[in-house]
Amino acid sequence: MTAEVAIIGAGPYGLATAAHLRHYGIDAVVLGKTMGAWTRMPDRMLLRSFREATSIGDPVGRLTIDHFAADRGRAVPTPVPVIDFVEYGRWFRTRAVPSVDGRLVRHMERKADGFLLELEDGALLDAHRVVVAAGIEPFAYVPPELQGFDPKLVSHTSQHATFERFRGQRLLVVGAGQSALEWAVLANDAGAFVEVIARRPLRFLRGERVHDRAGPLRALLYPALGVGPPGVNWMMGHPQAFRRLPRAVAQPLANRSIRPAGAAWLRPRLRAVEVTTDIRVGTARESDGEIVVTLSDGTERRADHVLAATGYRIDICKYPFLSQDLRSTIRRVDGFPRLSGSYESSVEGLHFLGAPAAAAMGPGMRFVSHSGLAAKAVARGVSQAR
């Protein structure tokens, strides 16, 4: 089997890229489960992004989430439930991407004229170019003090889509971002006794209220592709401008734009959850089937389980399908690949999209809203290289 372009990943970035390549007359093989990682998120989860920032990019702008709602004859609530977003992604696929090969990629290596991909069933695929849009699941981060424990005692938020197993249990949630707070609420709703441990005071997004009331100023204060607070969001939302900033300027601005915070609608739901801030986990140990956590103030917590809502740390070498040759050849900065304006890495013909592109192209790469921008840049680059 051969392909001009192989896309690894069938989530928003993979689907958007396939749609844009098709618009340029370039066929691509899309590999992976449609909306795979999104289907493993909690059914009751709600997307934090503004509604207009939840549409997957298509070349002509006709496959937005509002078009999806109109087509199915039923409104999509705001904030957008993940279950509706998954359905939307599948709807997008049926209209923009003729077919998706549901097989996963087991291994990929370079050839003289491209790449050789081995699929999970042993089948081989030759591709001239490869676009990696494989998501962030391999990058789940658990801090050292919580590593090495039985998964029954410590786990990462990415491992949970349901919370009934915690009913009646004492659950410590470590973190201060959206996943920490939302997972804490969902576990509490399921009957767990939850305490959130956070290193800093909780922050909530104030922009939601301003955004909804901004009227004609909304597009100025909150541009469709903006990321972060007004002012900064213009630069952070435009990849080609971001990539020209000196790293010493770009990185602090990016960090400011995506610092841990919860959606405003979470605040009232947290009233039933105990929250302890300005404190961090010092050490942890197992004792009689429980986990005992010593905090930085010297106090202890005994719990049945600790949930690490500690985010993700990008390191593309953790993609299990990359050959050792590729891992050692791709030029990286702190685990992120160096990328050209067409998202091409230092290995000719190998592109990276989504969160792994954030260091080079800006924090917008962590959000669905930028799938169209990235896909268009890749499609143009591939078309010109033809």
Phi, psi and omega per residue, in radians:
M1 nan 2.410 -3.126
T2 -2.282 2.751 3.103
A3 -2.688 2.537 3.037
E4 -1.200 -0.744 3.116
V5 -2.334 2.304 2.990
A6 -1.933 2.306 3.116
I7 -1.940 2.088 3.125
I8 -1.646 1.861 -3.120
G9 2.117 2.284 -3.112
A10 -2.103 0.613 3.006
G11 -1.573 -2.878 -3.083
P12 -0.942 -0.769 -3.108
Y13 -1.245 -0.689 3.111
G14 -1.147 -0.758 3.140
L15 -1.170 -0.741 3.125
A16 -1.082 -0.714 -3.135
T17 -1.149 -0.736 3.095
A18 -1.062 -0.717 3.138
A19 -1.121 -0.737 -3.138
H20 -1.232 -0.690 3.079
L21 -1.072 -0.734 3.121
R22 -1.077 -0.659 3.107
H23 -1.072 -0.558 3.105
Y24 -1.538 0.098 3.132
G25 1.369 0.410 -3.118
I26 -1.971 2.121 3.126
D27 -1.426 2.483 3.124
A28 -2.387 2.549 3.018
V29 -1.681 2.126 3.122
V30 -1.737 2.184 -3.067
L31 -1.987 2.328 3.103
G32 2.183 2.994 -3.133
K33 -1.405 2.292 3.137
T34 -1.027 2.147 -3.123
M35 0.986 0.614 -2.998
G36 -0.891 -1.039 -3.082
A37 -1.139 -0.591 -3.133
W38 -1.139 -0.527 3.137
T39 -1.270 -0.241 3.135
R40 -1.709 0.192 3.089
M41 -1.632 2.791 -3.102
P42 -1.026 2.353 -3.125
D43 -0.998 -0.549 -3.069
R44 -1.626 0.122 3.108
M45 -1.219 2.554 3.078
L46 -2.074 2.479 3.131
L47 -1.273 2.405 -3.112
R48 -1.379 -0.468 -3.034
S49 -1.165 2.681 2.987
F50 -1.000 2.658 -3.079
R51 -0.973 -0.765 -3.097
E52 -1.205 -0.168 3.126
A53 -1.735 0.224 -3.108
T54 -1.932 0.182 3.126
S55 -1.595 2.363 3.060
I56 -1.316 2.405 -3.050
G57 -1.279 2.170 2.993
D58 -2.105 2.788 -2.976
P59 -1.078 -0.487 -3.062
V60 -2.068 0.102 3.045
G61 1.230 0.464 -3.110
R62 -1.833 0.069 -3.076
L63 -2.129 0.804 3.132
T64 -1.376 2.981 3.133
I65 -1.185 -0.482 3.079
D66 -1.265 -0.632 3.040
H67 -1.117 -0.670 3.088
F68 -1.071 -0.798 -3.138
A69 -1.069 -0.754 3.138
A70 -1.141 -0.683 -3.101
D71 -1.160 -0.680 -3.134
R72 -1.493 -0.145 3.084
G73 1.292 0.440 3.119
R74 -2.593 2.301 -3.064
A75 -1.134 2.623 2.978
V76 -1.744 2.097 -3.092
P77 -1.117 2.877 3.003
T78 -2.157 2.221 -0.043
P79 -1.112 2.734 -3.011
V80 -1.333 2.140 3.061
P81 -1.195 2.483 -3.100
V82 -1.077 -0.556 -3.132
I83 -1.126 -0.617 3.075
D84 -1.271 -0.627 -3.136
F85 -1.156 -0.675 3.088
V86 -1.108 -0.764 3.112
E87 -1.089 -0.698 3.098
Y88 -1.072 -0.774 3.125
G89 -1.042 -0.697 3.113
R90 -1.200 -0.662 3.068
W91 -1.086 -0.780 3.095
F92 -1.002 -0.786 -3.119
R93 -1.043 -0.770 -3.086
T94 -1.127 -0.435 -3.087
R95 -1.735 -0.430 -3.040
A96 -1.976 -0.417 -3.061
V97 -2.227 1.849 -3.013
P98 -0.926 -0.672 -3.116
S99 -2.661 2.623 3.046
V100 -2.209 2.249 3.075
D101 -1.491 1.934 -3.023
G102 -1.233 -0.054 -3.131
R103 -1.277 2.540 3.092
L104 -1.552 2.767 3.102
V105 -1.593 2.184 3.139
R106 -1.570 -0.639 -3.045
H107 -2.726 2.535 3.091
M108 -2.452 2.371 3.112
E109 -2.458 2.812 3.134
R110 -1.382 2.597 2.951
K111 -2.186 3.024 -3.134
A112 -1.069 -0.589 -3.071
D113 -2.039 0.439 3.139
G114 2.603 -2.274 -3.027
F115 -2.477 2.611 3.048
L116 -2.005 2.142 -3.131
L117 -1.953 2.275 3.017
E118 -1.778 2.201 -3.114
L119 -1.571 2.977 -3.008
E120 -1.090 -0.407 3.122
D121 -1.658 0.140 3.130
G122 1.617 -0.162 3.116
A123 -1.157 2.645 -3.110
L124 -1.964 2.514 3.125
L125 -2.316 2.174 3.018
D126 -1.623 2.250 3.130
A127 -2.331 2.395 3.100
H128 -1.259 -0.673 3.092
R129 -2.307 2.725 3.097
V130 -2.340 2.338 3.026
V131 -1.949 2.066 3.125
V132 -1.636 1.945 3.084
A133 -2.260 0.943 -2.920
A134 -1.661 0.186 3.022
G135 1.383 -2.910 -2.990
I136 -2.082 0.051 -3.071
E137 -0.954 -0.671 -3.133
P138 -1.192 -0.181 -3.002
F139 -1.780 0.183 3.135
A140 -0.949 2.297 -3.036
Y141 -1.970 2.232 3.016
V142 -2.088 2.177 -3.090
P143 -1.104 2.693 -3.044
P144 -0.926 -0.656 -3.078
E145 -1.198 -0.214 3.117
L146 -1.979 0.166 3.140
Q147 -1.547 2.723 3.038
G148 1.539 0.082 -3.130
F149 -1.655 2.755 3.030
D150 -1.006 2.359 3.108
P151 -0.985 -0.327 3.071
K152 -1.216 -0.331 -3.107
L153 -1.831 -0.619 -3.095
V154 -2.392 2.351 3.079
S155 -2.628 2.934 3.119
H156 -1.716 2.647 -3.124
T157 -0.978 -0.538 -3.099
S158 -1.136 -0.207 -3.100
Q159 -1.600 0.060 -3.009
H160 -2.251 2.165 3.002
A161 -1.971 -0.301 3.071
T162 -2.302 2.823 -3.011
F163 -2.292 0.137 -3.115
E164 -1.062 -0.485 -3.130
R165 -1.104 -0.339 -3.115
F166 -1.641 0.050 -3.124
R167 -0.993 2.211 3.114
G168 1.374 0.006 -3.117
Q169 -1.737 2.766 3.036
R170 -1.555 2.113 -3.051
L171 -2.134 2.165 3.003
L172 -1.723 2.222 3.076
V173 -1.924 2.102 -3.087
V174 -1.796 1.999 3.136
G175 2.597 2.976 -3.088
A176 -2.389 0.118 -3.110
G177 -1.643 -2.970 -3.088
Q178 -1.022 -0.788 -3.098
S179 -1.154 -0.670 3.121
A180 -1.048 -0.843 -3.049
L181 -1.298 -0.702 -3.117
E182 -1.250 -0.721 3.112
W183 -1.134 -0.630 3.094
A184 -1.091 -0.751 3.117
V185 -1.124 -0.783 -3.117
L186 -1.138 -0.682 3.100
A187 -1.182 -0.684 3.075
N188 -1.088 -0.743 3.100
D189 -1.061 -0.515 -3.128
A190 -1.453 -0.045 3.071
G191 1.811 0.225 3.089
A192 -1.488 2.746 3.020
F193 -1.713 1.841 -2.884
V194 -1.919 2.404 2.940
E195 -2.271 2.303 3.073
V196 -1.678 2.262 3.087
I197 -1.922 2.064 -3.063
A198 -2.273 2.482 -3.110
R199 -1.296 -0.325 -3.089
R200 -2.453 2.876 3.061
P201 -1.006 2.551 -3.138
L202 -1.168 2.466 3.054
R203 -2.012 2.518 3.065
F204 -2.210 2.574 -3.063
L205 -1.247 1.948 3.131
R206 -1.368 -0.361 -3.039
G207 -1.136 -0.368 -3.087
E208 -1.071 -0.768 -3.125
R209 -1.189 -0.761 3.116
V210 -1.103 -0.766 3.141
H211 -0.973 -0.794 -3.073
D212 -1.240 -0.373 -3.074
R213 -1.908 0.045 -3.004
A214 -1.279 -0.356 3.122
G215 1.005 -2.268 -3.091
P216 -1.152 -0.263 3.120
L217 -1.508 -0.074 -3.053
R218 -1.029 -0.787 -3.100
A219 -1.126 -0.487 3.120
L220 -1.381 -0.781 -3.098
L221 -1.344 -0.651 -3.077
Y222 -2.294 1.330 3.129
P223 -1.065 2.663 -3.039
A224 -0.960 -0.584 -3.112
L225 -1.840 0.286 -3.139
G226 -1.297 2.661 3.066
V227 -2.414 2.142 3.135
G228 1.764 -2.992 -3.086
P229 -1.264 2.780 3.114
P230 -0.903 2.455 -3.085
G231 1.724 -1.160 3.109
V232 -1.172 -0.573 -3.006
N233 -1.088 -0.465 3.124
W234 -1.121 -0.847 -3.121
M235 -1.234 -0.721 -3.087
M236 -1.201 -0.355 -3.091
G237 -1.618 -0.002 -3.096
H238 -2.109 1.791 -3.018
P239 -0.976 -0.753 -3.063
Q240 -1.209 -0.481 3.039
A241 -1.349 -0.735 -3.122
F242 -1.052 -0.747 -3.038
R243 -1.164 -0.242 3.117
R244 -1.624 -0.115 3.118
L245 -1.309 2.527 2.991
P246 -1.037 2.471 -3.096
R247 -0.994 -0.620 -3.137
A248 -1.116 -0.416 3.095
V249 -1.629 -0.759 -3.031
A250 -1.119 -0.798 -3.022
Q251 -1.131 -0.813 3.092
P252 -1.065 -0.675 3.119
L253 -1.155 -0.694 3.105
A254 -1.119 -0.775 3.123
N255 -1.076 -0.680 3.115
R256 -1.125 -0.567 -3.049
S257 -1.353 -0.419 -3.050
I258 -2.202 0.476 -3.136
R259 -1.127 2.685 -3.051
P260 -0.988 2.278 3.124
A261 -2.841 2.696 3.096
G262 -1.830 2.712 3.051
A263 -1.142 2.566 -3.095
A264 -1.032 -0.553 -3.100
W265 -1.245 -0.169 3.083
L266 -1.402 -0.444 -3.007
R267 -0.946 -0.915 -3.126
P268 -1.149 -0.481 -3.124
R269 -1.317 -0.264 -3.139
L270 -1.485 -0.061 -3.085
R271 -1.098 -0.443 -3.137
A272 -1.556 0.032 -3.090
V273 -1.948 2.320 3.065
E274 -1.297 2.363 -3.112
V275 -2.264 2.228 3.072
T276 -2.099 2.106 -3.057
T277 -1.997 3.030 -3.140
D278 1.008 0.701 -3.102
I279 -2.634 2.682 -3.128
R280 -2.378 2.847 3.091
V281 -1.308 2.233 3.078
G282 -1.621 -1.133 3.116
T283 -2.383 2.902 3.085
A284 -2.533 2.553 3.118
R285 -2.605 2.736 3.081
E286 -1.597 2.454 3.127
S287 -2.623 1.983 3.079
D288 0.939 0.760 3.082
G289 1.391 0.041 3.088
E290 -1.989 2.958 3.035
I291 -1.987 2.290 -3.123
V292 -1.917 2.108 -3.093
V293 -1.936 2.173 3.035
T294 -1.686 2.194 -3.083
L295 -1.635 2.968 -3.036
S296 -1.169 -0.289 3.078
D297 -1.602 0.088 3.112
G298 1.590 -0.154 3.117
T299 -1.384 2.836 -3.136
E300 -2.105 2.677 3.003
R301 -2.251 2.279 3.009
R302 -1.806 2.279 -3.070
A303 -2.465 2.807 3.029
D304 -1.434 -0.435 -3.096
H305 -2.775 2.558 3.003
V306 -2.025 2.233 3.128
L307 -1.864 1.983 -3.118
A308 -1.478 1.803 3.056
A309 -1.716 0.995 -2.944
T310 -1.871 0.343 2.955
G311 1.311 -2.712 -3.024
Y312 -2.345 2.503 3.037
R313 -2.116 1.982 -3.026
I314 -1.200 2.263 2.977
D315 -2.669 1.748 -3.017
I316 -1.062 -0.310 3.089
C317 -1.165 -0.235 3.102
K318 -1.456 -0.110 2.994
Y319 -1.158 2.024 -2.985
P320 -1.181 -0.312 -3.070
F321 -1.485 -0.232 -3.120
L322 -1.274 2.316 3.095
S323 -1.190 2.829 3.107
Q324 -1.084 -0.631 3.110
D325 -1.058 -0.791 3.136
L326 -1.159 -0.718 -3.138
R327 -1.057 -0.636 -3.105
S328 -1.473 -0.273 -3.047
T329 -1.688 -0.631 -3.094
I330 -1.128 2.158 3.107
R331 -1.273 2.324 -3.032
R332 -2.347 2.776 2.989
V333 -2.282 1.948 -3.131
D334 0.953 0.646 3.099
G335 1.606 -0.291 3.125
F336 -1.558 2.482 3.101
P337 -1.324 2.522 2.941
R338 -1.282 2.353 -3.031
L339 -2.302 2.610 3.021
S340 -1.467 -3.131 3.114
G341 -1.113 -0.334 3.077
S342 -1.759 0.323 3.075
Y343 1.152 0.417 3.122
E344 -1.561 2.342 -3.132
S345 -1.394 -3.069 3.100
S346 -1.199 -0.246 3.013
V347 -1.587 2.009 -3.061
E348 -0.982 2.283 3.096
G349 1.528 0.013 -3.114
L350 -1.985 2.013 -3.077
H351 -1.951 2.654 3.085
F352 -2.250 2.349 -3.142
L353 -2.217 2.936 3.138
G354 1.401 -2.698 -3.063
A355 -0.949 -0.643 3.098
P356 -1.055 -0.298 3.117
A357 -1.585 -0.015 -2.993
A358 -1.146 -0.655 -3.118
A359 -1.129 -0.631 -3.107
A360 -1.509 -0.648 -2.949
M361 -2.013 -0.005 3.037
G362 1.839 2.848 -3.060
P363 -1.139 -0.252 3.080
G364 -1.061 -0.407 -3.132
M365 -1.175 -0.181 3.107
R366 -1.534 -0.009 -3.023
F367 -2.189 2.607 3.127
V368 -1.017 -0.571 -3.059
S369 -0.959 -0.476 -3.063
H370 -1.708 0.126 -3.126
S371 -1.074 -0.652 -3.134
G372 -1.205 -0.739 3.112
L373 -1.042 -0.846 -3.119
A374 -1.129 -0.765 -3.119
A375 -1.090 -0.706 3.136
K376 -1.125 -0.718 3.138
A377 -1.129 -0.706 3.112
V378 -1.141 -0.815 -3.098
A379 -1.080 -0.720 3.092
R380 -1.096 -0.780 -3.132
G381 -1.074 -0.750 3.130
V382 -1.154 -0.731 3.135
S383 -1.094 -0.743 3.137
Q384 -1.188 -0.657 -3.135
A385 -1.213 -0.373 3.129
R386 -1.031 nan nan
